[in-house]
Amino acid sequence: MSSSIWIHAAIENVWQAITEEQSLSQWYAPGSTWDIPKLAEGEMMTFTLMPNDHNQLADPLPMQLTIQQVQKHEIFSFYLEVPETVIAMSLAEQDNGTTVSINMQGYEASLANLKALLEGEDLPHPS
């Protein structure tokens, strides 16, 4: 099962939003930070989940992620510790916009944020 959403935005803009630290920090888990030293397969990046109402964390939780795939305007995937737990975000041009799919369930709020960010709306799930 996967989560997906159609966004009225050019694929280049969507790609930027799913691969750049500043954009990811706004929609993926708003308030949590990304550090992507190099956007390339096999490189490490850090996602720091910040405490919020949804996760019961007392302190920020940094996670080391390994980038698995980077195919510009097509797919960006990474995993935490083991390759079996890959999170893959794929893009496809469709109907004068872009469909974004994540290979797991439970990303509806994040995808709704991404759509709002790219379409110039207020984020529906700001935290």
Order of alpha helices (4+ residues) and beta strands (2+ residues): beta-alpha-alpha-beta-beta-beta-beta-beta-beta-alpha
